[in-house]
């Protein structure tokens, strides 16, 4: 799907939902504190709303963010690239291997083709049958002719609407880096025409346009054992107090409809957090 086609599809959704609500372009513009000309451009497929407006736009139009964004992304144009050598992917960070927290970002976006540049021990770990169950396809060489989401440091990143902000970056169809406010973590989105940048760390760091992720993002380094303890402490406190999981690939697959309940229980076998997921399955669904 071409960039113009992606933007146009989102514009059609905005126009359709706005009209269903009996709202004028000016009315939507006033609610978002933008001009009616901006709304007109979105609906005509001339440009895409700023990523910072997406959450409010979804609330006003009463449309799920995934509908507003993900249907406009051709996921087949995207691959992941993990370029990390300085940590142990199998290191447990509270109740999951470190690499789970990195892979969860890709899985939530629907990206299952991941190119990985890492050390031999990590490569051996990723080739285990454990990851075949999750539907990942790992390639241990640099990608070509694809848009790339690059993670080149073992960051633990957590925050509201994070996946949607990543999707917004993908929709821009240009090379940018997303940086949590007042933190040093960086996540790169590289268009296929700029793929040579991945071989030039200096240009990648200094020449790529930066955008700040929304407030409330937490980025923790997992590059060594001591730093992993900080991330593990946060994960433990959050999960124990909310009864919700962070970085569970099994839960993500199930919620995205990629596996059924029987398959979920099979891959959850002996996992320390299985009880949390089983409890959520047993809760009555609210209509």
PASEBA-1860 file (N, C-alpha, C; in nm, 3 decimals):
! residues 287
1> XXXXXXXX> 0.084/-0.119/0.000/0.000/0.000/0.000/0.088/0.125/0.000 ~ 0.063/0.216/-0.092/0.141/0.338/-0.101/0.104/0.435/0.010 ~ 0.196/0.528/0.037/0.173/0.626/0.144/0.043/0.702/0.122 ~ 0.018/0.752/-0.003/-0.104/0.830/-0.030/-0.228/0.748/-0.002 ~ -0.220/0.618/-0.034/-0.334/0.529/-0.012/-0.359/0.510/0.137 ~ -0.253/0.497/0.216/-0.266/0.481/0.361/-0.331/0.603/0.424 ~ -0.282/0.722/0.386/-0.336/0.847/0.441/-0.482/0.864/0.400 ~ -0.512/0.830/0.275/-0.647/0.843/0.224/-0.744/0.753/0.301
9> XXXXXXXX> -0.700/0.633/0.334/-0.786/0.540/0.406/-0.821/0.594/0.545 ~ -0.720/0.649/0.614/-0.745/0.710/0.744/-0.838/0.829/0.730 ~ -0.818/0.909/0.627/-0.905/1.025/0.602/-1.050/0.984/0.580 ~ -1.070/0.875/0.509/-1.206/0.825/0.486/-1.273/0.784/0.617 ~ -1.195/0.721/0.706/-1.249/0.679/0.836/-1.288/0.802/0.918 ~ -1.202/0.904/0.918/-1.231/1.028/0.993/-1.359/1.093/0.940 ~ -1.369/1.105/0.809/-1.487/1.168/0.749/-1.615/1.089/0.779 ~ -1.606/0.958/0.765/-1.722/0.872/0.788/-1.771/0.883/0.932
17> XXXXXXXX> -1.680/0.875/1.028/-1.718/0.882/1.170/-1.768/1.021/1.207 ~ -1.706/1.124/1.151/-1.749/1.262/1.179/-1.892/1.284/1.132 ~ -1.922/1.239/1.013/-2.056/1.258/0.956/-2.160/1.175/1.030 ~ -2.121/1.056/1.077/-2.214/0.974/1.154/-2.256/1.045/1.283 ~ -2.165/1.125/1.337/-2.193/1.199/1.460/-2.261/1.333/1.433 ~ -2.284/1.366/1.305/-2.346/1.493/1.270/-2.258/1.612/1.299 ~ -2.129/1.592/1.291/-2.032/1.696/1.325/-1.975/1.758/1.199 ~ -1.961/1.890/1.198/-1.898/1.958/1.085/-1.746/1.952/1.097
25> XXXXXXXX> -1.678/1.983/0.987/-1.532/1.990/0.992/-1.488/2.096/1.093 ~ -1.560/2.207/1.098/-1.525/2.313/1.192/-1.545/2.266/1.336 ~ -1.652/2.191/1.359/-1.678/2.139/1.493/-1.567/2.045/1.540 ~ -1.522/1.958/1.451/-1.413/1.867/1.486/-1.284/1.945/1.508 ~ -1.263/2.045/1.422/-1.143/2.129/1.434/-1.140/2.201/1.568 ~ -1.255/2.257/1.609/-1.261/2.329/1.737/-1.231/2.236/1.854 ~ -1.282/2.112/1.846/-1.261/2.017/1.955/-1.114/1.977/1.966 ~ -1.043/1.981/1.855/-0.902/1.941/1.854/-0.806/2.059/1.860
33> XXXXXXXX> -0.862/2.181/1.856/-0.782/2.303/1.856/-0.690/2.310/1.732 ~ -0.749/2.273/1.618/-0.680/2.289/1.490/-0.773/2.366/1.396 ~ -0.730/2.391/1.275/-0.815/2.462/1.179/-0.902/2.365/1.101 ~ -1.013/2.418/1.047/-1.099/2.333/0.965/-1.027/2.293/0.836 ~ -0.929/2.374/0.793/-0.850/2.338/0.676/-0.766/2.214/0.702 ~ -0.717/2.200/0.825/-0.640/2.081/0.861/-0.728/1.956/0.853 ~ -0.849/1.965/0.906/-0.942/1.853/0.901/-0.975/1.817/0.756 ~ -0.997/1.920/0.674/-1.026/1.898/0.533/-0.912/1.825/0.464
41> XXXXXXXX> -0.789/1.862/0.497/-0.672/1.796/0.436/-0.664/1.650/0.478 ~ -0.697/1.621/0.605/-0.696/1.481/0.650/-0.796/1.399/0.570 ~ -0.917/1.454/0.558/-1.024/1.378/0.495/-1.003/1.361/0.345 ~ -0.930/1.454/0.285/-0.899/1.441/0.142/-0.772/1.361/0.115 ~ -0.712/1.312/0.223/-0.594/1.229/0.206/-0.469/1.305/0.167 ~ -0.465/1.435/0.202/-0.348/1.517/0.166/-0.239/1.510/0.273 ~ -0.278/1.481/0.397/-0.180/1.466/0.504/-0.244/1.387/0.617 ~ -0.160/1.351/0.715/-0.206/1.269/0.827/-0.208/1.352/0.954
49> XXXXXXXX> -0.306/1.331/1.043/-0.308/1.405/1.169/-0.179/1.385/1.248 ~ -0.139/1.486/1.322/-0.022/1.473/1.407/-0.045/1.361/1.508 ~ 0.060/1.284/1.533/0.051/1.170/1.623/-0.006/1.210/1.759 ~ 0.026/1.330/1.806/-0.019/1.375/1.939/-0.170/1.393/1.946 ~ -0.238/1.401/1.830/-0.383/1.422/1.826/-0.462/1.293/1.819 ~ -0.395/1.181/1.796/-0.466/1.057/1.764/-0.555/1.008/1.878 ~ -0.504/1.011/2.001/-0.585/0.962/2.113/-0.712/1.045/2.129 ~ -0.700/1.177/2.124/-0.817/1.265/2.140/-0.911/1.249/2.020
57> XXXXXXXX> -0.855/1.233/1.902/-0.937/1.214/1.782/-1.020/1.087/1.793 ~ -0.960/0.979/1.844/-1.033/0.853/1.858/-1.146/0.866/1.960 ~ -1.123/0.944/2.067/-1.228/0.964/2.167/-1.344/1.046/2.112 ~ -1.312/1.152/2.041/-1.417/1.239/1.985/-1.501/1.165/1.884 ~ -1.436/1.087/1.798/-1.508/1.017/1.691/-1.563/0.882/1.736 ~ -1.533/0.844/1.861/-1.579/0.716/1.916/-1.536/0.600/1.826 ~ -1.408/0.600/1.794/-1.352/0.494/1.711/-1.223/0.446/1.776 ~ -1.206/0.314/1.778/-1.086/0.258/1.838/-0.962/0.305/1.762
65> XXXXXXXX> -0.855/0.332/1.836/-0.731/0.378/1.774/-0.678/0.279/1.672 ~ -0.693/0.149/1.702/-0.646/0.048/1.607/-0.719/0.057/1.474 ~ -0.849/0.088/1.479/-0.926/0.104/1.356/-0.879/0.227/1.280 ~ -0.854/0.335/1.355/-0.813/0.461/1.295/-0.676/0.452/1.229 ~ -0.587/0.370/1.288/-0.449/0.367/1.242/-0.413/0.238/1.168 ~ -0.432/0.123/1.236/-0.373/0.000/1.185/-0.428/-0.043/1.049 ~ -0.555/-0.011/1.019/-0.611/-0.049/0.890/-0.548/0.029/0.775 ~ -0.476/0.135/0.809/-0.411/0.215/0.707/-0.265/0.176/0.687
73> XXXXXXXX> -0.218/0.079/0.763/-0.078/0.036/0.754/-0.070/-0.097/0.681 ~ 0.014/-0.102/0.579/0.043/-0.230/0.513/0.158/-0.294/0.587 ~ 0.126/-0.385/0.677/0.228/-0.442/0.765/0.330/-0.521/0.687 ~ 0.296/-0.566/0.567/0.391/-0.642/0.486/0.507/-0.557/0.436 ~ 0.492/-0.425/0.445/0.601/-0.335/0.406/0.702/-0.314/0.518 ~ 0.675/-0.375/0.634/0.758/-0.348/0.752/0.823/-0.475/0.805 ~ 0.947/-0.460/0.852/1.015/-0.566/0.926/1.078/-0.504/1.050 ~ 1.111/-0.588/1.145/1.183/-0.541/1.263/1.332/-0.563/1.246
81> XXXXXXXX> 1.410/-0.482/1.315/1.554/-0.502/1.321/1.598/-0.480/1.465 ~ 1.652/-0.585/1.526/1.710/-0.576/1.660/1.860/-0.586/1.644 ~ 1.929/-0.478/1.674/2.075/-0.474/1.660/2.134/-0.453/1.800 ~ 2.142/-0.563/1.875/2.184/-0.557/2.016/2.280/-0.671/2.045 ~ 2.396/-0.638/2.094/2.497/-0.738/2.130/2.535/-0.736/2.277 ~ 2.496/-0.629/2.347/2.554/-0.603/2.479/2.471/-0.655/2.595 ~ 2.390/-0.758/2.573/2.312/-0.813/2.684/2.277/-0.958/2.655 ~ 2.225/-1.025/2.757/2.184/-1.165/2.746/2.033/-1.170/2.726
89> XXXXXXXX> 1.987/-1.210/2.608/1.844/-1.214/2.577/1.767/-1.310/2.668 ~ 1.835/-1.412/2.720/1.767/-1.511/2.803/1.759/-1.471/2.950 ~ 1.825/-1.360/2.985/1.823/-1.310/3.124/1.679/-1.285/3.171 ~ 1.640/-1.346/3.281/1.506/-1.323/3.333/1.496/-1.183/3.393 ~ 1.396/-1.109/3.348/1.365/-0.978/3.405/1.229/-0.995/3.473 ~ 1.234/-1.019/3.599/1.125/-1.063/3.685/1.075/-1.201/3.643 ~ 0.977/-1.210/3.550/0.921/-1.341/3.519/0.928/-1.379/3.371 ~ 1.000/-1.301/3.293/1.011/-1.329/3.150/1.153/-1.302/3.101
97> XXXXXXXX> 1.195/-1.372/2.995/1.326/-1.341/2.937/1.331/-1.196/2.888 ~ 1.444/-1.134/2.899/1.462/-0.994/2.858/1.409/-0.968/2.717 ~ 1.436/-1.059/2.625/1.399/-1.035/2.485/1.248/-1.029/2.465 ~ 1.170/-1.086/2.557/1.023/-1.078/2.548/0.978/-0.932/2.543 ~ 1.038/-0.849/2.627/0.995/-0.710/2.636/1.027/-0.633/2.508 ~ 1.132/-0.672/2.440/1.168/-0.610/2.312/1.075/-0.661/2.202 ~ 1.057/-0.792/2.196/0.973/-0.853/2.092/0.826/-0.813/2.105 ~ 0.782/-0.782/2.228/0.641/-0.749/2.247/0.600/-0.625/2.166
105> XXXXXXXX> 0.691/-0.529/2.148/0.658/-0.411/2.068/0.626/-0.450/1.924 ~ 0.705/-0.540/1.869/0.682/-0.584/1.732/0.553/-0.665/1.721 ~ 0.529/-0.753/1.818/0.411/-0.837/1.813/0.283/-0.753/1.822 ~ 0.284/-0.651/1.907/0.167/-0.563/1.918/0.140/-0.487/1.789 ~ 0.245/-0.460/1.712/0.231/-0.392/1.584/0.195/-0.487/1.471 ~ 0.204/-0.617/1.496/0.176/-0.715/1.392/0.297/-0.748/1.306 ~ 0.416/-0.707/1.350/0.539/-0.736/1.276/0.598/-0.866/1.329 ~ 0.601/-0.969/1.246/0.656/-1.097/1.293/0.785/-1.136/1.221
113> XXXXXXXX> 0.826/-1.058/1.122/0.953/-1.083/1.054/1.059/-0.992/1.115 ~ 1.151/-1.052/1.188/1.249/-0.975/1.264/1.390/-1.013/1.221 ~ 1.467/-0.915/1.178/1.608/-0.935/1.148/1.687/-0.902/1.274 ~ 1.783/-0.987/1.307/1.852/-0.973/1.435/2.003/-0.981/1.416 ~ 2.070/-0.879/1.465/2.216/-0.876/1.466/2.258/-0.883/1.613 ~ 2.315/-0.995/1.653/2.347/-1.014/1.794/2.461/-1.113/1.809 ~ 2.493/-1.150/1.932/2.601/-1.245/1.955/2.553/-1.389/1.940 ~ 2.645/-1.482/1.938/2.613/-1.622/1.909/2.524/-1.684/2.016
121> XXXXXXXX> 2.543/-1.646/2.143/2.459/-1.702/2.249/2.314/-1.659/2.234 ~ 2.292/-1.533/2.205/2.156/-1.484/2.183/2.094/-1.548/2.060 ~ 2.173/-1.563/1.956/2.123/-1.625/1.834/2.077/-1.769/1.862 ~ 2.157/-1.841/1.939/2.121/-1.979/1.974/1.991/-1.983/2.054 ~ 1.975/-1.888/2.147/1.853/-1.882/2.228/1.731/-1.856/2.141 ~ 1.743/-1.765/2.044/1.630/-1.730/1.958/1.593/-1.842/1.861 ~ 1.686/-1.932/1.836/1.658/-2.044/1.744/1.591/-2.160/1.816 ~ 1.567/-2.147/1.946/1.499/-2.252/2.021/1.353/-2.260/1.981
129> XXXXXXXX> 1.293/-2.375/2.008/1.153/-2.397/1.970/1.057/-2.304/2.041 ~ 1.104/-2.244/2.150/1.021/-2.153/2.228/0.958/-2.044/2.140 ~ 1.035/-1.989/2.046/0.988/-1.874/1.968/0.911/-1.915/1.843 ~ 0.926/-2.039/1.800/0.849/-2.087/1.686/0.699/-2.084/1.716 ~ 0.666/-2.107/1.842/0.525/-2.108/1.883/0.459/-1.970/1.870 ~ 0.540/-1.867/1.873/0.486/-1.731/1.867/0.470/-1.680/1.724 ~ 0.510/-1.758/1.626/0.493/-1.718/1.487/0.598/-1.623/1.434 ~ 0.706/-1.602/1.509/0.813/-1.514/1.462/0.895/-1.582/1.354
137> XXXXXXXX> 0.945/-1.502/1.261/1.042/-1.548/1.162/1.167/-1.464/1.181 ~ 1.273/-1.526/1.230/1.396/-1.455/1.260/1.496/-1.472/1.145 ~ 1.562/-1.363/1.110/1.664/-1.364/1.006/1.789/-1.297/1.065 ~ 1.902/-1.366/1.054/2.022/-1.315/1.120/2.114/-1.245/1.020 ~ 2.053/-1.149/0.951/2.126/-1.062/0.858/2.045/-0.935/0.840 ~ 2.107/-0.833/0.782/2.040/-0.704/0.765/1.930/-0.713/0.659 ~ 1.818/-0.644/0.681/1.708/-0.646/0.584/1.736/-0.558/0.462 ~ 1.660/-0.584/0.354/1.669/-0.503/0.232/1.528/-0.472/0.182
145> XXXXXXXX> 1.512/-0.355/0.122/1.389/-0.317/0.052/1.264/-0.324/0.138 ~ 1.278/-0.294/0.265/1.164/-0.289/0.356/1.178/-0.169/0.449 ~ 1.064/-0.117/0.494/1.067/-0.020/0.603/1.105/-0.093/0.731 ~ 1.178/-0.026/0.818/1.235/-0.094/0.934/1.198/-0.022/1.064 ~ 1.155/-0.100/1.162/1.150/-0.050/1.299/1.273/-0.105/1.369 ~ 1.363/-0.016/1.408/1.492/-0.055/1.465/1.497/-0.030/1.615 ~ 1.535/-0.133/1.689/1.568/-0.120/1.831/1.714/-0.161/1.846 ~ 1.799/-0.068/1.887/1.943/-0.098/1.893/2.002/-0.088/2.034
153> XXXXXXXX> 1.913/-0.094/2.133/1.958/-0.098/2.273/1.847/-0.167/2.354 ~ 1.883/-0.245/2.456/1.781/-0.318/2.533/1.704/-0.229/2.629 ~ 1.616/-0.147/2.574/1.532/-0.061/2.656/1.405/-0.134/2.698 ~ 1.366/-0.115/2.821/1.232/-0.150/2.866/1.150/-0.022/2.856 ~ 1.048/-0.023/2.772/0.966/0.096/2.751/0.821/0.066/2.784 ~ 0.761/0.150/2.866/0.623/0.127/2.910/0.550/0.261/2.917 ~ 0.425/0.262/2.868/0.346/0.384/2.876/0.214/0.371/2.803 ~ 0.128/0.468/2.824/-0.005/0.468/2.765/0.001/0.495/2.615
161> XXXXXXXX> -0.079/0.420/2.538/-0.092/0.438/2.392/0.042/0.426/2.319 ~ 0.134/0.348/2.374/0.266/0.337/2.312/0.258/0.274/2.173 ~ 0.181/0.166/2.161/0.169/0.099/2.031/0.110/0.194/1.927 ~ 0.009/0.272/1.967/-0.053/0.365/1.873/0.045/0.473/1.829 ~ 0.133/0.515/1.918/0.233/0.615/1.880/0.335/0.556/1.784 ~ 0.368/0.430/1.804/0.455/0.362/1.708/0.386/0.352/1.571 ~ 0.257/0.318/1.572/0.182/0.308/1.447/0.176/0.443/1.375 ~ 0.161/0.550/1.453/0.161/0.683/1.393/0.292/0.713/1.324
169> XXXXXXXX> 0.403/0.668/1.383/0.534/0.687/1.321/0.545/0.607/1.192 ~ 0.488/0.488/1.190/0.490/0.404/1.069/0.411/0.470/0.956 ~ 0.300/0.533/0.992/0.215/0.596/0.891/0.282/0.716/0.824 ~ 0.374/0.779/0.893/0.441/0.896/0.835/0.525/0.859/0.714 ~ 0.565/0.730/0.709/0.640/0.679/0.593/0.767/0.760/0.566 ~ 0.833/0.803/0.672/0.961/0.869/0.658/1.049/0.830/0.776 ~ 1.176/0.858/0.767/1.270/0.816/0.870/1.267/0.913/0.988 ~ 1.230/0.862/1.104/1.227/0.945/1.225/1.273/0.861/1.344
177> XXXXXXXX> 1.304/0.928/1.453/1.331/0.857/1.578/1.238/0.910/1.685 ~ 1.182/0.818/1.763/1.092/0.854/1.872/1.169/0.846/2.003 ~ 1.157/0.950/2.083/1.232/0.960/2.207/1.137/0.994/2.322 ~ 1.133/0.912/2.428/1.051/0.948/2.545/1.098/1.081/2.605 ~ 1.003/1.160/2.650/1.033/1.293/2.704/1.133/1.286/2.819 ~ 1.241/1.365/2.808/1.344/1.376/2.913/1.416/1.245/2.942 ~ 1.421/1.154/2.845/1.491/1.027/2.864/1.578/1.000/2.741 ~ 1.669/0.904/2.754/1.768/0.884/2.648/1.735/0.769/2.553
185> XXXXXXXX> 1.628/0.696/2.579/1.592/0.585/2.490/1.553/0.637/2.352 ~ 1.587/0.560/2.248/1.555/0.599/2.111/1.499/0.479/2.035 ~ 1.393/0.501/1.960/1.333/0.398/1.875/1.324/0.454/1.734 ~ 1.381/0.382/1.638/1.393/0.432/1.501/1.290/0.368/1.408 ~ 1.237/0.451/1.318/1.151/0.405/1.210/1.214/0.454/1.079 ~ 1.264/0.360/1.000/1.347/0.393/0.885/1.277/0.351/0.756 ~ 1.253/0.447/0.668/1.189/0.417/0.540/1.287/0.343/0.450 ~ 1.232/0.262/0.360/1.317/0.175/0.278/1.416/0.252/0.191
193> XXXXXXXX> 1.385/0.377/0.156/1.477/0.455/0.074/1.594/0.512/0.154 ~ 1.589/0.497/0.288/1.698/0.545/0.374/1.765/0.429/0.449 ~ 1.750/0.310/0.396/1.796/0.191/0.467/1.947/0.190/0.490 ~ 2.022/0.265/0.408/2.167/0.270/0.425/2.207/0.333/0.557 ~ 2.115/0.406/0.620/2.146/0.470/0.748/2.179/0.369/0.858 ~ 2.127/0.248/0.845/2.152/0.150/0.952/2.299/0.109/0.957 ~ 2.374/0.139/0.851/2.517/0.109/0.849/2.603/0.227/0.893 ~ 2.537/0.339/0.926/2.611/0.459/0.966/2.551/0.515/1.094
201> XXXXXXXX> 2.604/0.469/1.207/2.549/0.506/1.337/2.555/0.657/1.360 ~ 2.658/0.721/1.308/2.672/0.866/1.327/2.559/0.942/1.259 ~ 2.530/0.907/1.134/2.420/0.972/1.062/2.285/0.938/1.126 ~ 2.271/0.812/1.167/2.146/0.768/1.228/2.117/0.848/1.355 ~ 2.222/0.876/1.431/2.206/0.948/1.557/2.183/1.097/1.536 ~ 2.255/1.157/1.441/2.257/1.303/1.430/2.167/1.360/1.320 ~ 2.138/1.285/1.216/2.069/1.342/1.100/1.921/1.309/1.090 ~ 1.875/1.217/1.175/1.736/1.173/1.166/1.647/1.263/1.252
209> XXXXXXXX> 1.535/1.304/1.197/1.439/1.390/1.267/1.387/1.322/1.394 ~ 1.380/1.398/1.503/1.333/1.345/1.631/1.189/1.388/1.658 ~ 1.113/1.298/1.721/0.981/1.331/1.772/0.971/1.276/1.914 ~ 0.907/1.352/2.000/0.896/1.312/2.140/0.771/1.229/2.163 ~ 0.789/1.116/2.229/0.673/1.036/2.269/0.594/1.111/2.375 ~ 0.467/1.078/2.388/0.380/1.146/2.483/0.429/1.133/2.626 ~ 0.378/1.217/2.712/0.417/1.216/2.854/0.375/1.084/2.919 ~ 0.444/1.053/3.028/0.407/0.933/3.103/0.477/0.807/3.057
217> XXXXXXXX> 0.577/0.820/2.970/0.653/0.705/2.925/0.767/0.676/3.023 ~ 0.789/0.549/3.049/0.899/0.507/3.134/0.995/0.423/3.053 ~ 1.121/0.464/3.047/1.224/0.389/2.977/1.332/0.349/3.077 ~ 1.356/0.218/3.087/1.458/0.167/3.178/1.558/0.084/3.098 ~ 1.685/0.103/3.129/1.792/0.031/3.062/1.798/-0.113/3.115 ~ 1.819/-0.210/3.024/1.834/-0.350/3.065/1.967/-0.406/3.016 ~ 2.068/-0.321/3.005/2.194/-0.361/2.942/2.279/-0.451/3.031 ~ 2.257/-0.449/3.162/2.333/-0.540/3.248/2.245/-0.586/3.364
225> XXXXXXXX> 2.299/-0.678/3.443/2.219/-0.741/3.549/2.164/-0.641/3.649 ~ 2.247/-0.547/3.694/2.204/-0.449/3.793/2.089/-0.364/3.740 ~ 2.099/-0.324/3.613/1.993/-0.243/3.552/1.865/-0.324/3.533 ~ 1.880/-0.452/3.506/1.763/-0.538/3.491/1.683/-0.547/3.621 ~ 1.753/-0.535/3.733/1.685/-0.541/3.863/1.586/-0.425/3.876 ~ 1.624/-0.307/3.827/1.533/-0.191/3.833/1.407/-0.219/3.751 ~ 1.427/-0.271/3.629/1.312/-0.302/3.543/1.226/-0.411/3.607 ~ 1.291/-0.513/3.663/1.218/-0.624/3.726/1.135/-0.575/3.845
233> XXXXXXXX> 1.190/-0.482/3.921/1.117/-0.428/4.036/0.990/-0.356/3.991 ~ 1.002/-0.275/3.885/0.884/-0.204/3.834/0.780/-0.304/3.783 ~ 0.825/-0.403/3.706/0.732/-0.502/3.649/0.660/-0.578/3.760 ~ 0.735/-0.617/3.861/0.675/-0.690/3.974/0.569/-0.606/4.044 ~ 0.602/-0.481/4.075/0.507/-0.393/4.144/0.382/-0.371/4.059 ~ 0.402/-0.344/3.930/0.289/-0.317/3.842/0.199/-0.440/3.829 ~ 0.259/-0.555/3.799/0.178/-0.675/3.777/0.106/-0.721/3.904 ~ 0.174/-0.713/4.017/0.113/-0.758/4.142/-0.001/-0.668/4.187
241> XXXXXXXX> 0.006/-0.540/4.150/-0.097/-0.445/4.195/-0.211/-0.427/4.096 ~ -0.189/-0.463/3.971/-0.294/-0.445/3.870/-0.351/-0.577/3.820 ~ -0.281/-0.687/3.850/-0.319/-0.818/3.796/-0.322/-0.817/3.643 ~ -0.235/-0.733/3.585/-0.217/-0.727/3.440/-0.070/-0.749/3.408 ~ -0.044/-0.805/3.290/0.093/-0.842/3.253/0.159/-0.739/3.163 ~ 0.290/-0.735/3.170/0.371/-0.655/3.078/0.459/-0.752/2.999 ~ 0.457/-0.739/2.868/0.550/-0.815/2.784/0.519/-0.962/2.768 ~ 0.396/-1.005/2.794/0.360/-1.146/2.775/0.326/-1.171/2.628
249> XXXXXXXX> 0.414/-1.238/2.557/0.390/-1.267/2.416/0.268/-1.358/2.400 ~ 0.248/-1.448/2.496/0.135/-1.540/2.490/0.002/-1.465/2.496 ~ -0.006/-1.371/2.589/-0.129/-1.293/2.606/-0.156/-1.205/2.484 ~ -0.052/-1.145/2.428/-0.067/-1.060/2.309/-0.122/-1.141/2.193 ~ -0.066/-1.259/2.171/-0.113/-1.346/2.062/-0.260/-1.380/2.079 ~ -0.298/-1.412/2.202/-0.437/-1.450/2.228/-0.532/-1.333/2.206 ~ -0.495/-1.216/2.257/-0.582/-1.099/2.245/-0.593/-1.050/2.102 ~ -0.492/-1.077/2.021/-0.497/-1.037/1.880/-0.567/-1.142/1.794
257> XXXXXXXX> -0.611/-1.252/1.857/-0.684/-1.355/1.784/-0.596/-1.448/1.703 ~ -0.465/-1.450/1.733/-0.372/-1.534/1.657/-0.374/-1.679/1.705 ~ -0.416/-1.701/1.829/-0.426/-1.835/1.885/-0.556/-1.845/1.963 ~ -0.607/-1.969/1.978/-0.729/-1.989/2.055/-0.694/-2.024/2.200 ~ -0.795/-2.046/2.281/-0.772/-2.070/2.424/-0.695/-2.199/2.448 ~ -0.722/-2.301/2.369/-0.651/-2.429/2.384/-0.502/-2.411/2.353 ~ -0.472/-2.339/2.244/-0.333/-2.313/2.208/-0.264/-2.226/2.312 ~ -0.339/-2.130/2.367/-0.284/-2.042/2.471/-0.240/-2.125/2.592
265> XXXXXXXX> -0.326/-2.213/2.637/-0.294/-2.293/2.755/-0.174/-2.385/2.730 ~ -0.160/-2.428/2.607/-0.047/-2.516/2.573/0.086/-2.441/2.583 ~ 0.092/-2.318/2.529/0.219/-2.245/2.531/0.245/-2.178/2.666 ~ 0.140/-2.173/2.751/0.157/-2.116/2.885/0.209/-2.218/2.985 ~ 0.222/-2.341/2.944/0.260/-2.449/3.033/0.387/-2.414/3.113 ~ 0.375/-2.419/3.245/0.487/-2.395/3.337/0.535/-2.250/3.340 ~ 0.463/-2.158/3.279/0.503/-2.017/3.286/0.459/-1.960/3.422 ~ 0.545/-1.883/3.489/0.512/-1.834/3.623/0.393/-1.737/3.627
273> XXXXXXXX> 0.360/-1.677/3.512/0.251/-1.580/3.509/0.124/-1.637/3.447 ~ 0.121/-1.770/3.428/0.005/-1.833/3.364/-0.125/-1.806/3.442 ~ -0.115/-1.806/3.576/-0.234/-1.789/3.659/-0.302/-1.655/3.632 ~ -0.222/-1.551/3.607/-0.279/-1.419/3.580/-0.366/-1.424/3.455 ~ -0.317/-1.490/3.352/-0.393/-1.499/3.227/-0.515/-1.588/3.246 ~ -0.500/-1.700/3.314/-0.615/-1.788/3.339/-0.725/-1.714/3.415 ~ -0.686/-1.632/3.512/-0.786/-1.556/3.588/-0.861/-1.459/3.498 ~ -0.790/-1.395/3.404/-0.856/-1.301/3.314/-0.951/-1.373/3.219
281> XXXXXXX> -0.918/-1.498/3.184/-1.006/-1.575/3.096/-1.135/-1.615/3.166 ~ -1.125/-1.637/3.297/-1.242/-1.683/3.372/-1.338/-1.572/3.411 ~ -1.294/-1.447/3.395/-1.381/-1.333/3.429/-1.493/-1.320/3.328 ~ -1.617/-1.291/3.372/-1.727/-1.270/3.277/-1.703/-1.147/3.192 ~ -1.734/-1.156/3.064/-1.716/-1.044/2.973/-1.834/-0.948/2.983 ~ -1.805/-0.820/2.984/-1.909/-0.718/2.992/-1.958/-0.688/2.851 ~ -2.086/-0.696/2.831/-2.144/-0.667/2.697/-2.152/-0.518/2.675
END
